[in-house]
Amino acid sequence: TAALKKILAGGVAATPPDAMDKRRDGLINNLNAAAPRDFDKTYMDQQVAAHNEALTLFKGFADHGDNDALKAFAAKTAPTIQGHLDMANQMNGAMK
């Protein structure tokens, strides 16, 4: 996050959101509404889905983005997201 903030402070014409969108807010609501016995599975399912989505977005921007600094950030960050996704998949698989 600090690296991204530095890029944005350097004059990149992009403004990060200051709140979650309705879809992600709904995911939090679903998590909060999960029965205690379902909480861990709901959480892990959401983590796998979120990391898959983030990885797709970061790889796509790294390949086709319109700002060199942000493209480099996306390319550098994608392997970390992949690692987190791998861990989430392992944890999710272990729960089944």
N, CA, C and O atoms as a GROMACS GRO file, in nm:
protein
  384
    1THR      N    1   0.083  -0.119   0.000
    1THR     CA    2   0.000   0.000   0.000
    1THR      C    3   0.087   0.125   0.000
    1THR      O    4   0.056   0.223  -0.069
    2ALA      N    5   0.194   0.123   0.076
    2ALA     CA    6   0.283   0.240   0.080
    2ALA      C    7   0.343   0.268  -0.056
    2ALA      O    8   0.355   0.383  -0.097
    3ALA      N    9   0.380   0.162  -0.129
    3ALA     CA   10   0.438   0.180  -0.263
    3ALA      C   11   0.334   0.239  -0.358
    3ALA      O   12   0.366   0.326  -0.438
    4LEU      N   13   0.212   0.192  -0.349
    4LEU     CA   14   0.106   0.246  -0.435
    4LEU      C   15   0.077   0.391  -0.400
    4LEU      O   16   0.058   0.474  -0.490
    5LYS      N   17   0.073   0.423  -0.272
    5LYS     CA   18   0.049   0.562  -0.232
    5LYS      C   19   0.159   0.653  -0.285
    5LYS      O   20   0.131   0.766  -0.326
    6LYS      N   21   0.282   0.605  -0.285
    6LYS     CA   22   0.394   0.685  -0.336
    6LYS      C   23   0.377   0.710  -0.486
    6LYS      O   24   0.402   0.821  -0.534
    7ILE      N   25   0.335   0.609  -0.560
    7ILE     CA   26   0.311   0.625  -0.703
    7ILE      C   27   0.200   0.726  -0.727
    7ILE      O   28   0.213   0.814  -0.812
    8LEU      N   29   0.093   0.713  -0.652
    8LEU     CA   30  -0.020   0.805  -0.670
    8LEU      C   31   0.016   0.947  -0.631
    8LEU      O   32  -0.032   1.042  -0.693
    9ALA      N   33   0.101   0.963  -0.530
    9ALA     CA   34   0.144   1.097  -0.489
    9ALA      C   35   0.238   1.159  -0.592
    9ALA      O   36   0.258   1.280  -0.593
   10GLY      N   37   0.294   1.076  -0.680
   10GLY     CA   38   0.386   1.124  -0.782
   10GLY      C   39   0.318   1.183  -0.904
   10GLY      O   40   0.384   1.211  -1.004
   11GLY      N   41   0.190   1.202  -0.897
   11GLY     CA   42   0.121   1.269  -1.006
   11GLY      C   43   0.039   1.180  -1.096
   11GLY      O   44  -0.010   1.225  -1.200
   12VAL      N   45   0.022   1.054  -1.060
   12VAL     CA   46  -0.063   0.965  -1.140
   12VAL      C   47  -0.208   1.009  -1.123
   12VAL      O   48  -0.255   1.030  -1.011
   13ALA      N   49  -0.276   1.021  -1.233
   13ALA     CA   50  -0.415   1.066  -1.230
   13ALA      C   51  -0.508   0.951  -1.196
   13ALA      O   52  -0.582   0.902  -1.281
   14ALA      N   53  -0.504   0.908  -1.072
   14ALA     CA   54  -0.592   0.800  -1.025
   14ALA      C   55  -0.621   0.826  -0.879
   14ALA      O   56  -0.535   0.870  -0.803
   15THR      N   57  -0.744   0.799  -0.840
   15THR     CA   58  -0.784   0.818  -0.702
   15THR      C   59  -0.839   0.686  -0.649
   15THR      O   60  -0.939   0.636  -0.700
   16PRO      N   61  -0.775   0.630  -0.548
   16PRO     CA   62  -0.828   0.505  -0.492
   16PRO      C   63  -0.960   0.532  -0.420
   16PRO      O   64  -0.982   0.642  -0.369
   17PRO      N   65  -1.047   0.433  -0.416
   17PRO     CA   66  -1.175   0.452  -0.347
   17PRO      C   67  -1.152   0.471  -0.198
   17PRO      O   68  -1.055   0.420  -0.141
   18ASP      N   69  -1.243   0.542  -0.135
   18ASP     CA   70  -1.232   0.564   0.009
   18ASP      C   71  -1.332   0.478   0.088
   18ASP      O   72  -1.343   0.489   0.210
   19ALA      N   73  -1.403   0.393   0.015
   19ALA     CA   74  -1.498   0.303   0.079
   19ALA      C   75  -1.516   0.180  -0.010
   19ALA      O   76  -1.482   0.182  -0.129
   20MET      N   77  -1.570   0.075   0.048
   20MET     CA   78  -1.596  -0.045  -0.031
   20MET      C   79  -1.716  -0.023  -0.122
   20MET      O   80  -1.807   0.054  -0.090
   21ASP      N   81  -1.714  -0.092  -0.236
   21ASP     CA   82  -1.830  -0.086  -0.323
   21ASP      C   83  -1.940  -0.177  -0.268
   21ASP      O   84  -1.918  -0.251  -0.173
   22LYS      N   85  -2.058  -0.171  -0.329
   22LYS     CA   86  -2.173  -0.246  -0.278
   22LYS      C   87  -2.148  -0.397  -0.280
   22LYS      O   88  -2.192  -0.468  -0.189
   23ARG      N   89  -2.078  -0.446  -0.381
   23ARG     CA   90  -2.053  -0.591  -0.391
   23ARG      C   91  -1.968  -0.637  -0.273
   23ARG      O   92  -2.002  -0.736  -0.208
   24ARG      N   93  -1.859  -0.567  -0.246
   24ARG     CA   94  -1.771  -0.607  -0.137
   24ARG      C   95  -1.835  -0.584  -0.001
   24ARG      O   96  -1.812  -0.659   0.093
   25ASP      N   97  -1.914  -0.481   0.009
   25ASP     CA   98  -1.990  -0.457   0.132
   25ASP      C   99  -2.087  -0.573   0.155
   25ASP      O  100  -2.107  -0.616   0.269
   26GLY      N  101  -2.146  -0.623   0.047
   26GLY     CA  102  -2.235  -0.738   0.057
   26GLY      C  103  -2.161  -0.864   0.102
   26GLY      O  104  -2.217  -0.945   0.176
   27LEU      N  105  -2.036  -0.879   0.058
   27LEU     CA  106  -1.957  -0.994   0.102
   27LEU      C  107  -1.931  -0.988   0.252
   27LEU      O  108  -1.939  -1.090   0.321
   28ILE      N  109  -1.902  -0.870   0.302
   28ILE     CA  110  -1.882  -0.854   0.447
   28ILE      C  111  -2.011  -0.885   0.520
   28ILE      O  112  -2.010  -0.951   0.624
   29ASN      N  113  -2.123  -0.837   0.467
   29ASN     CA  114  -2.252  -0.866   0.530
   29ASN      C  115  -2.280  -1.016   0.531
   29ASN      O  116  -2.330  -1.069   0.630
   30ASN      N  117  -2.247  -1.085   0.421
   30ASN     CA  118  -2.265  -1.230   0.416
   30ASN      C  119  -2.177  -1.300   0.519
   30ASN      O  120  -2.220  -1.396   0.584
   31LEU      N  121  -2.056  -1.252   0.533
   31LEU     CA  122  -1.966  -1.310   0.632
   31LEU      C  123  -2.019  -1.288   0.773
   31LEU      O  124  -2.019  -1.379   0.855
   32ASN      N  125  -2.064  -1.168   0.800
   32ASN     CA  126  -2.120  -1.138   0.932
   32ASN      C  127  -2.246  -1.219   0.961
   32ASN      O  128  -2.274  -1.249   1.077
   33ALA      N  129  -2.321  -1.254   0.857
   33ALA     CA  130  -2.446  -1.328   0.876
   33ALA      C  131  -2.424  -1.479   0.880
   33ALA      O  132  -2.517  -1.554   0.911
   34ALA      N  133  -2.304  -1.524   0.851
   34ALA     CA  134  -2.278  -1.669   0.847
   34ALA      C  135  -2.295  -1.729   0.987
   34ALA      O  136  -2.257  -1.670   1.088
   35ALA      N  137  -2.354  -1.846   0.988
   35ALA     CA  138  -2.365  -1.920   1.114
   35ALA      C  139  -2.224  -1.954   1.162
   35ALA      O  140  -2.135  -1.975   1.079
   36PRO      N  141  -2.202  -1.961   1.292
   36PRO     CA  142  -2.068  -1.991   1.342
   36PRO      C  143  -2.005  -2.115   1.278
   36PRO      O  144  -1.885  -2.117   1.252
   37ARG      N  145  -2.085  -2.218   1.254
   37ARG     CA  146  -2.030  -2.341   1.194
   37ARG      C  147  -1.989  -2.321   1.049
   37ARG      O  148  -1.909  -2.398   0.996
   38ASP      N  149  -2.042  -2.217   0.982
   38ASP     CA  150  -2.013  -2.190   0.841
   38ASP      C  151  -1.915  -2.075   0.820
   38ASP      O  152  -1.872  -2.050   0.708
   39PHE      N  153  -1.879  -2.006   0.928
   39PHE     CA  154  -1.798  -1.885   0.915
   39PHE      C  155  -1.665  -1.911   0.845
   39PHE      O  156  -1.632  -1.842   0.748
   40ASP      N  157  -1.589  -2.010   0.891
   40ASP     CA  158  -1.457  -2.034   0.834
   40ASP      C  159  -1.466  -2.068   0.685
   40ASP      O  160  -1.387  -2.018   0.605
   41LYS      N  161  -1.561  -2.152   0.648
   41LYS     CA  162  -1.575  -2.189   0.507
   41LYS      C  163  -1.616  -2.068   0.424
   41LYS      O  164  -1.562  -2.046   0.315
   42THR      N  165  -1.709  -1.989   0.474
   42THR     CA  166  -1.752  -1.869   0.403
   42THR      C  167  -1.634  -1.774   0.384
   42THR      O  168  -1.612  -1.721   0.276
   43TYR      N  169  -1.557  -1.755   0.491
   43TYR     CA  170  -1.441  -1.666   0.486
   43TYR      C  171  -1.340  -1.716   0.383
   43TYR      O  172  -1.293  -1.638   0.299
   44MET      N  173  -1.306  -1.844   0.388
   44MET     CA  174  -1.205  -1.897   0.296
   44MET      C  175  -1.255  -1.896   0.152
   44MET      O  176  -1.177  -1.867   0.061
   45ASP      N  177  -1.380  -1.927   0.130
   45ASP     CA  178  -1.435  -1.920  -0.006
   45ASP      C  179  -1.423  -1.777  -0.059
   45ASP      O  180  -1.387  -1.756  -0.175
   46GLN      N  181  -1.453  -1.679   0.026
   46GLN     CA  182  -1.441  -1.539  -0.016
   46GLN      C  183  -1.295  -1.501  -0.042
   46GLN      O  184  -1.267  -1.426  -0.135
   47GLN      N  185  -1.204  -1.552   0.040
   47GLN     CA  186  -1.062  -1.520   0.021
   47GLN      C  187  -1.010  -1.576  -0.112
   47GLN      O  188  -0.938  -1.507  -0.184
   48VAL      N  189  -1.047  -1.698  -0.143
   48VAL     CA  190  -1.004  -1.758  -0.269
   48VAL      C  191  -1.060  -1.677  -0.386
   48VAL      O  192  -0.988  -1.645  -0.480
   49ALA      N  193  -1.188  -1.644  -0.380
   49ALA     CA  194  -1.250  -1.568  -0.489
   49ALA      C  195  -1.187  -1.429  -0.501
   49ALA      O  196  -1.159  -1.384  -0.612
   50ALA      N  197  -1.164  -1.362  -0.390
   50ALA     CA  198  -1.107  -1.227  -0.393
   50ALA      C  199  -0.965  -1.229  -0.448
   50ALA      O  200  -0.927  -1.140  -0.525
   51HIS      N  201  -0.885  -1.327  -0.409
   51HIS     CA  202  -0.748  -1.334  -0.458
   51HIS      C  203  -0.744  -1.372  -0.606
   51HIS      O  204  -0.658  -1.324  -0.680
   52ASN      N  205  -0.835  -1.458  -0.650
   52ASN     CA  206  -0.845  -1.488  -0.793
   52ASN      C  207  -0.878  -1.362  -0.872
   52ASN      O  208  -0.817  -1.335  -0.976
   53GLU      N  209  -0.974  -1.286  -0.823
   53GLU     CA  210  -1.014  -1.163  -0.890
   53GLU      C  211  -0.900  -1.061  -0.891
   53GLU      O  212  -0.872  -0.999  -0.993
   54ALA      N  213  -0.835  -1.045  -0.778
   54ALA     CA  214  -0.724  -0.950  -0.770
   54ALA      C  215  -0.610  -0.990  -0.864
   54ALA      O  216  -0.553  -0.905  -0.932
   55LEU      N  217  -0.579  -1.119  -0.867
   55LEU     CA  218  -0.471  -1.165  -0.953
   55LEU      C  219  -0.504  -1.138  -1.100
   55LEU      O  220  -0.417  -1.094  -1.176
   56THR      N  221  -0.626  -1.165  -1.140
   56THR     CA  222  -0.668  -1.138  -1.278
   56THR      C  223  -0.655  -0.989  -1.310
   56THR      O  224  -0.605  -0.952  -1.416
   57LEU      N  225  -0.700  -0.904  -1.218
   57LEU     CA  226  -0.692  -0.760  -1.240
   57LEU      C  227  -0.547  -0.711  -1.248
   57LEU      O  228  -0.513  -0.634  -1.337
   58PHE      N  229  -0.463  -0.756  -1.156
   58PHE     CA  230  -0.325  -0.711  -1.154
   58PHE      C  231  -0.248  -0.759  -1.277
   58PHE      O  232  -0.173  -0.682  -1.337
   59LYS      N  233  -0.267  -0.886  -1.315
   59LYS     CA  234  -0.200  -0.937  -1.435
   59LYS      C  235  -0.249  -0.863  -1.559
   59LYS      O  236  -0.170  -0.828  -1.646
   60GLY      N  237  -0.379  -0.841  -1.566
   60GLY     CA  238  -0.434  -0.768  -1.681
   60GLY      C  239  -0.379  -0.628  -1.691
   60GLY      O  240  -0.346  -0.582  -1.800
   61PHE      N  241  -0.370  -0.558  -1.578
   61PHE     CA  242  -0.316  -0.422  -1.582
   61PHE      C  243  -0.167  -0.424  -1.611
   61PHE      O  244  -0.117  -0.337  -1.683
   62ALA      N  245  -0.095  -0.521  -1.557
   62ALA     CA  246   0.048  -0.531  -1.584
   62ALA      C  247   0.074  -0.549  -1.734
   62ALA      O  248   0.172  -0.498  -1.788
   63ASP      N  249  -0.015  -0.622  -1.800
   63ASP     CA  250   0.001  -0.647  -1.944
   63ASP      C  251  -0.055  -0.537  -2.032
   63ASP      O  252  -0.001  -0.510  -2.139
   64HIS      N  253  -0.164  -0.473  -1.988
   64HIS     CA  254  -0.236  -0.382  -2.078
   64HIS      C  255  -0.266  -0.245  -2.018
   64HIS      O  256  -0.344  -0.169  -2.076
   65GLY      N  257  -0.208  -0.213  -1.904
   65GLY     CA  258  -0.237  -0.086  -1.838
   65GLY      C  259  -0.188   0.033  -1.919
   65GLY      O  260  -0.108   0.019  -2.011
   66ASP      N  261  -0.237   0.149  -1.882
   66ASP     CA  262  -0.204   0.271  -1.955
   66ASP      C  263  -0.110   0.364  -1.879
   66ASP      O  264  -0.089   0.478  -1.920
   67ASN      N  265  -0.052   0.316  -1.770
   67ASN     CA  266   0.041   0.398  -1.693
   67ASN      C  267   0.160   0.310  -1.655
   67ASN      O  268   0.143   0.207  -1.590
   68ASP      N  269   0.279   0.351  -1.696
   68ASP     CA  270   0.398   0.267  -1.674
   68ASP      C  271   0.426   0.239  -1.526
   68ASP      O  272   0.461   0.127  -1.490
   69ALA      N  273   0.410   0.340  -1.442
   69ALA     CA  274   0.438   0.320  -1.298
   69ALA      C  275   0.339   0.222  -1.237
   69ALA      O  276   0.377   0.135  -1.158
   70LEU      N  277   0.212   0.235  -1.273
   70LEU     CA  278   0.111   0.144  -1.220
   70LEU      C  279   0.125   0.004  -1.280
   70LEU      O  280   0.100  -0.096  -1.212
   71LYS      N  281   0.165  -0.003  -1.407
   71LYS     CA  282   0.189  -0.134  -1.469
   71LYS      C  283   0.302  -0.206  -1.395
   71LYS      O  284   0.292  -0.326  -1.366
   72ALA      N  285   0.409  -0.134  -1.365
   72ALA     CA  286   0.521  -0.194  -1.293
   72ALA      C  287   0.478  -0.238  -1.153
   72ALA      O  288   0.517  -0.345  -1.107
   73PHE      N  289   0.399  -0.156  -1.086
   73PHE     CA  290   0.348  -0.193  -0.954
   73PHE      C  291   0.264  -0.320  -0.964
   73PHE      O  292   0.279  -0.411  -0.882
   74ALA      N  293   0.176  -0.327  -1.062
   74ALA     CA  294   0.090  -0.444  -1.079
   74ALA      C  295   0.174  -0.569  -1.106
   74ALA      O  296   0.148  -0.676  -1.050
   75ALA      N  297   0.275  -0.555  -1.191
   75ALA     CA  298   0.360  -0.670  -1.225
   75ALA      C  299   0.440  -0.716  -1.103
   75ALA      O  300   0.459  -0.836  -1.082
   76LYS      N  301   0.486  -0.622  -1.022
   76LYS     CA  302   0.564  -0.656  -0.903
   76LYS      C  303   0.475  -0.718  -0.795
   76LYS      O  304   0.521  -0.804  -0.719
   77THR      N  305   0.351  -0.676  -0.787
   77THR     CA  306   0.261  -0.721  -0.682
   77THR      C  307   0.192  -0.853  -0.715
   77THR      O  308   0.156  -0.928  -0.624
   78ALA      N  309   0.174  -0.883  -0.843
   78ALA     CA  310   0.103  -1.005  -0.883
   78ALA      C  311   0.160  -1.133  -0.821
   78ALA      O  312   0.082  -1.217  -0.777
   79PRO      N  313   0.293  -1.152  -0.815
   79PRO     CA  314   0.344  -1.274  -0.752
   79PRO      C  315   0.307  -1.287  -0.603
   79PRO      O  316   0.288  -1.398  -0.554
   80THR      N  317   0.299  -1.176  -0.534
   80THR     CA  318   0.258  -1.180  -0.393
   80THR      C  319   0.113  -1.224  -0.382
   80THR      O  320   0.078  -1.305  -0.297
   81ILE      N  321   0.029  -1.170  -0.470
   81ILE     CA  322  -0.112  -1.211  -0.471
   81ILE      C  323  -0.122  -1.359  -0.504
   81ILE      O  324  -0.203  -1.431  -0.444
   82GLN      N  325  -0.041  -1.406  -0.601
   82GLN     CA  326  -0.041  -1.548  -0.635
   82GLN      C  327  -0.004  -1.633  -0.514
   82GLN      O  328  -0.065  -1.737  -0.491
   83GLY      N  329   0.096  -1.590  -0.439
   83GLY     CA  330   0.135  -1.663  -0.318
   83GLY      C  331   0.024  -1.668  -0.216
   83GLY      O  332   0.001  -1.771  -0.153
   84HIS      N  333  -0.045  -1.556  -0.199
   84HIS     CA  334  -0.158  -1.553  -0.106
   84HIS      C  335  -0.271  -1.643  -0.154
   84HIS      O  336  -0.335  -1.712  -0.074
   85LEU      N  337  -0.295  -1.643  -0.285
   85LEU     CA  338  -0.397  -1.730  -0.342
   85LEU      C  339  -0.361  -1.876  -0.319
   85LEU      O  340  -0.447  -1.957  -0.283
   86ASP      N  341  -0.236  -1.911  -0.341
   86ASP     CA  342  -0.192  -2.049  -0.318
   86ASP      C  343  -0.216  -2.090  -0.173
   86ASP      O  344  -0.264  -2.200  -0.147
   87MET      N  345  -0.182  -2.002  -0.080
   87MET     CA  346  -0.205  -2.033   0.062
   87MET      C  347  -0.354  -2.046   0.092
   87MET      O  348  -0.394  -2.137   0.166
   88ALA      N  349  -0.434  -1.957   0.037
   88ALA     CA  350  -0.579  -1.964   0.060
   88ALA      C  351  -0.636  -2.093   0.005
   88ALA      O  352  -0.720  -2.157   0.068
   89ASN      N  353  -0.590  -2.133  -0.114
   89ASN     CA  354  -0.637  -2.260  -0.172
   89ASN      C  355  -0.597  -2.378  -0.085
   89ASN      O  356  -0.676  -2.471  -0.067
   90GLN      N  357  -0.476  -2.377  -0.030
   90GLN     CA  358  -0.432  -2.485   0.058
   90GLN      C  359  -0.519  -2.491   0.183
   90GLN      O  360  -0.564  -2.598   0.223
   91MET      N  361  -0.540  -2.375   0.243
   91MET     CA  362  -0.622  -2.371   0.364
   91MET      C  363  -0.764  -2.416   0.336
   91MET      O  364  -0.824  -2.492   0.412
   92ASN      N  365  -0.818  -2.368   0.224
   92ASN     CA  366  -0.955  -2.403   0.188
   92ASN      C  367  -0.965  -2.553   0.160
   92ASN      O  368  -1.063  -2.617   0.200
   93GLY      N  369  -0.866  -2.610   0.093
   93GLY     CA  370  -0.865  -2.753   0.066
   93GLY      C  371  -0.855  -2.836   0.193
   93GLY      O  372  -0.915  -2.943   0.204
   94ALA      N  373  -0.777  -2.786   0.289
   94ALA     CA  374  -0.759  -2.859   0.415
   94ALA      C  375  -0.889  -2.860   0.497
   94ALA      O  376  -0.909  -2.949   0.580
   95MET      N  377  -0.975  -2.764   0.473
   95MET     CA  378  -1.100  -2.755   0.549
   95MET      C  379  -1.205  -2.854   0.496
   95MET      O  380  -1.302  -2.883   0.566
   96LYS      N  381  -1.186  -2.904   0.376
   96LYS     CA  382  -1.287  -2.990   0.315
   96LYS      C  383  -1.270  -3.133   0.353
   96LYS      O  384  -1.348  -3.218   0.309
   0.00000   0.00000   0.00000
